Amino acid sequence: MSKAAILVIDDEAQMRKLLEITLESSGFGVLHATTGREGIVAAATHPPDMILLDIGLPDESGHEVLRKLREWYTHPIMMLSVQNSEEDIVRALDNGANDYLVKPYRTGELLARIRSLLRRSGTDDATLVVSAGDITIDLAARTVKKGGATLKLTATEYTLLSLLARNAGRVLTHQYLLREVWGNSYVNESQYLRVFIAQLRKKIEKDPNRPAIILTESRIGYRFAGADHI
Amino acid sequence: MTRCSGYSMVKLFINTISQQRQCLYSIVTVALVSLFCAFVSPYIGYHVVAFILLLTVSFIAMLFDIVPVLLTALLSAVVWDFFFIPPYFTFIVSSAEDAIFLMMYFVVALTSAALTYKIRQVQKVARQKEERINTIRLYNTLLNSLSHELRTPIATIIAATDNLQHSNARLTDTHRSDLVSEIAIASMKLNQHVENLLNMSRLESGFIQLKYDWCDMSELLYDTVRKIEENKVSQKILVQVAADMPLARTDKGMLEQVLYNLLSNATLYTPASSTISISAAAVDNVLELVVEDNGPGFPPQEIDMVFEKFYRLRNTATGGTGLGLSIVRGFAEAMDGTVTLQNRVEGGARFTVKLPAEMSYLKNLKHE
């Protein structure tokens, strides 16, 4: 397989330089754009395998660029933002961004997220078994095993866990989870989500207080830890 | 901050009243004073009434804007003429003496109104100047403490990168990795300072929007501790949350910053072997968070000052902008809560944050 091409849309020259070093040294091909307009043109002429898109661009906001890209671009888009502004992040995720990172970020984290997104977009949705730690989720048989022993989950717990697992590595917003698991009228009833996540962690995590499978994305949502697809 | 005297407190209050309302209050005052004068006029004579009315004008001039004050002056002259100068209930002034008196009354009332107003303007300018001087003084303190706190990590980064760029050949691998970790520590510190500065300016702007959401306290506490531990702390940090702790409705981002700053403070100012503990409890509808340590505690005479902006303990060598704890107090108060500091009887410091919060015991219900 040839090396994956990543388009970086960011107006900060230093940031682009650093991303180029990081990505090229990890075996990715890197394309650059400094404005939203340039980015859209670049994406259309040489469609990359994924896009890193900064929210704060000089000509038009990253949200606008994301909206235009998503009209035809189906590969992963990861948002980069400087402020820890949860509204911006939630909005981007709701509008089709696959992930986000807040600057300053750790290089290891960036690469892990990119790999996870590229791996996911390479496989189709037919992934039937997802595992993380000593947990194995069989989406076809609707069973969850912990170290070989079948776990007893309630229907809601299973729906929530399988939704997270099917999107392994990807952050799902509180609103999205509430809507998908409980329905439209529950979008603001975040206490349900908190309670069920806590219950699930008690059943599947080694140390529920230091979760390694269902990770908290503070004020945004939850993420199933970068799992290995089988 | 300047302390407010009783008079300026009244002024502050009056400044919030619209000019129309001030006019209304002036008319009512003149009416009430006139009514009083109507009763006493037979005993004191109508010339004394003029002085009582003049006194009213001066009084109004001390409080209200120029328009209501001029209105008062004009109105009181008319009232005096119409109701008190014989013949009553006409604007006719029969004696030349009264005509001169009325004219003089009018001039004196207007002059006193204008003069009082002018004096107030001058006072206002002086006050603004004083406030500006205070602000400048505050900024100087800020700049002094900040330039040190910001320059130290910047200097570290510049020196370390210089070394790596120019003396690379002479460096051993250990040196190189030491330099890199110095850069890492310095940039984390810079990031933390910038975070604090941004939070401070959020507080100063007075524009803080609270975003309340249901919050799992155990998750929040462990998350915050995990973030603190990323800074390679040497102390042991214990988390205590009761198993039946309800969900609390609070601003998670702000509360996390409060706890982070309290923990960060504890890790900076206690010896490496200390134990820090953080706990959350629900008492009725109050969320109670406690961060305590078994370090040296605080000098009793300085306990009241530690939450002040830029305040740093005397005789402390370790850096700090003096912003961390003032942000803790600012955020706690923005959430209608309080933060207090006590020295523990057993030794060490105890910070207690109390926030009013709706609780949800859904957690303890059997559902589905």
Interface residues (C-beta under 8 A of the other chain):
Chain A: N84 E86 P104 T154 A155 T156 S190 Q191 Y192 R194 V195 I197 A198 N209 R210 T216 S218 R219
Chain B: S187 N191 K211 D213 W214 C215 D216 S218 E219 Y222 D223 R226 V239 L247 K252 G253 E256 S360 L362 K363 E368
